[in-house]
Amino acid sequence: MATTIAIANQKGGVGKTTTAVNLAASMAATRRKVLLIDLDPQGNATMGSGVDKYDVDNTVYELLVEEKPVKDVVESDTTGKYHLIAANSDVTAAEIKLMEFFAREVRLRNSLKAVQDDYDFIFIDCPPSLNLLTVNAMAAADSVLVPMQCEYYALEGLTALMETIRQLAEVVNPGLSIEGILRTMYDPRNRLANDVSEQLKQHFGDKVYRTVIPRNVRLAEAPSFGAPAMYYDKSSTGAKAYLSLAGELIRRSEQRASAEVSS
């Protein structure tokens, strides 16, 4: 049974797509079966996986609007190590078309039911806004992973995001929870970053991942080569950080599973 995680933040430029692509690649490196869903019309997760968004036959549009089966719309990343449902500008039209449908908020959830046993993890890269695509992601997800920079405005935005997740849990997905908060583009020499990091740990406790993603040139360069950092330069600090995050996420999942069995 797949664990489905939406990677979301209403604020742009926080490393959301970088996290989606690199976490998918890192999980695949641990021999987990991984599906990455690109729900952002910009298609950055698609391009970052080495797939040309301008040259795909099927995207999230066909999945959500035409209701094609997942197995008919998946692509492989350039190494074939994880599966991808691509996105491009067509996905903008998908949001408009979805307004015409009954139960439009759960179209993605219903589509994924058929492949729950085919994957260990499903990651959903959400747009940087609360729209119908993001609502679909959160309706389909077990939990939400929130990447954020340690700066003042990001802290303010996090409060709003938590309220949004709470409201969506009440309306469309009662099982939705916070998977974790990931500190990205972190510079330990920055006093504000350290102060915000401490505030996060005080308010959210163990929901804050121990793994911290540093500012790293290789992470920034990798998308222009159409590859996750671990394929581009596996010895880089960025690639190692995402492998560490994958390990932490696996441990948390196993601990939750053990707790459920014992209860």
N, C-alpha and C positions, 0 to 999 in steps of 0.2 A: 504494500500500500504506500503510495507516494506521499511524501510530506511536501505540501505546496506552500511556497513562501512568496508573498508580494514584496518587492523592493520598492519602497515609496517614500517620497518626501515632496510636499507641495512647493518647496523652494528648489529652484534649478541650480545647477552648478555645484552640487554637493558630493559628486562622485557616485551617483546612483547607477548609471549605466556601466561605469567602470567596475563597480561592485558586482553587478549582475553578470557581466561577461567573465570576470576573473574568478568569481565564486563558482560559476558553472564549470569553468575549465579546471579549477582546483578540485572540485568534487569529482569530476570525471577522472582526475589523476589518482584518486583514491579507489578507483574501480567501481564507483557508484554509477548507476544509470541516470543520466540527467537530461531533462528537457528545459530549454530556455525559451520563454515566450516574450517576444518584443512587442509591447503594446503601444510604443511611442511612434507616432507618424514620422518622426525624424529618422527612424531606422538606424540609430547609432549602434545599438546592440547587434543588429544584423551585420552592419559593416565591420564592427569590431570583432565579429566571429569569422571574418574572412569571406562573407557571402555578399555578393553584389546586389544591393536592394533594387537596382534598376533592371535586374535580369533574373527575377524569380517568377515562377508561374503562379504560385499561391502564397498568400500572406494571411495575416490575422483577419483580413476582410473576408476571405473565402470561408474561414472557420466560423466567424461570428454571424455574418450576413447570409451566406449561402449554405451554412451548416454542413460544410464538407467535413468528413471524419478527420481526426487529428492525424492518423497515419497517412492521409492523402496530402497533407499540407506541410509535413515536416521536411526540413533540410538538415544536412549535417554541416557542422563547422568544417573548416579547411582540413582538419586532421581526422575528422570522422569520429571524434571521441565523445561529443555530446550532440544532442538533437536540438534543432532550432525551428521555431515558427517565426518567420520573418515579418518585417513591417516596412512599409514605405508610405508615400503620400496617400496611397489608396485608403489607408486606415483612417484618415480624416473623414472620408466619405462614409466609412463604417459607422462612425459615431452618429452621423446624421440619419443613416438608414435604420439604426437600432431604435430610434425614437418611434418608428412605426410598429414595432413588435410588442406583443404581450410578453410579460416576464423578461423584459430586455436586460434587467440587472443580473440575471443568472445564466445568460447564454454561454458564457465561458465555462462556468461551473458544470453545466449540463454536458458540454462538449468533452470535458476532461474526465468525466466518469468512466468512459470506455477505456482509458489508458492508465487508470490508477495503479494497476498491477504491473505495468510495463516499465515504470521508473521508480527510483528511490527518492529523487528530489525533482520538483518542478519549481523553477524560479520565474517570476513574472516581473519584467522591467516596466514600471508604470510611467506614464507621462508626468511631467512636473506640474500637474494641476489636478483639481478634483473634478473630473468629468465622468461621463458614463463609462469610458474605458477603465478608468481607475476604480469605479464602483464595481465593475465586472471582475476586476482583479481581486478586490477585497472580498467579494462574494464567493469567489472560488478558492481563496487561500485559507490555510489553517492559521497563518500568522503573518505579521508584517515586520520586515526588517527595515530599520530606518537609518540610512547613512546621513551623517551630518557633520559639518565643520564646527569646530569649537570657537564660535564667535557669538557676539551678543544677539544679532538679529536671528541667527539660526536657533538660538535658545528660545526666543520669542515664538518663532514659527513652529517649534516642536510642541509647544503647549497647544496651539491650534490644531496641529495634526493629531495629537492624542485625543482631543475632543471629537474630531472627525471620525477617528477609528471607533471611538466609543459609540457614537451615533449609528454608524454603519453596523456595528455588532448588534445593536438593538433592532435595527430594521431589516437587514438582509442576511446577516450571518452571525447567529448567536455564539458560535464557537470561535470567532475571530479573537486573536490575542496579539500582544506585542512579542515578537520573536526576540528582538534585541535592538539595541542602539549601537551603531558603529561609528566611531570617531574616525573621520577621513581627513586627508590632506593635513595631517597633524605635524606641527613643528614644535618640539619640546622647548625650543629657545624662546618661544613666544609666551610672554607672561599671561596674556589674555586667554590663550588657548589652554594653558594649565589651569587657570581659574575656572573657566567654563567646564573643563573636564572634571574638576572636583565637584562642581555644582551638579553635574549630571550624575555622578556616582552617589552623591548625597540624596538626590531626589529619586533615582531609579534603581539604585542598588545593583543587584546582580543581573538586571536587564541590560546593563552596559557591558558590552563585550570587553574582555581583558585585552584581546587583540586590538591594536591601533594601526591604522593604515597611514604610513608616513607620506609626506610630499616626496615624490620620486620621479625623476626624469624619465625612466624607462616606462612607468605606468602611463605617463603623458604621451610618449612616443609610440607605444604599441598599437593604438587604434589606427594610426596612419599606415601601418604595415598590415592591417587586417588580421591582427592576432592578439589574443590575450597575453598579458605580460609573461606568463610562465612559458609560453611558446617562443616569445620574442627574446627574452633574457631571463631564464629560470633562476639565475644566481642573483638577480636584482632584489633589493630590499622590498620593493613593492610585490613582486611575485611571491617571495617568502612570507610576507604578511598575509596574503590571501590564502596561501596554503595553511597557515596557522589558523586563520578564521574558519576554514573548512573543518579543520580538526576540532575546533572548539564547538562548532555547530553540531557536528556528529556526536560529540560527547554529551552535549545538552539533550539531543534527541534520544540518545540511549538511556540517559538518566530518567527522562520523562516516561519512556516506555517501561522501564523497570518499576517506576513508582506506580504506574497504572496497573501493572500486573500484581504487585504486592497489595494494592488496595482492593 
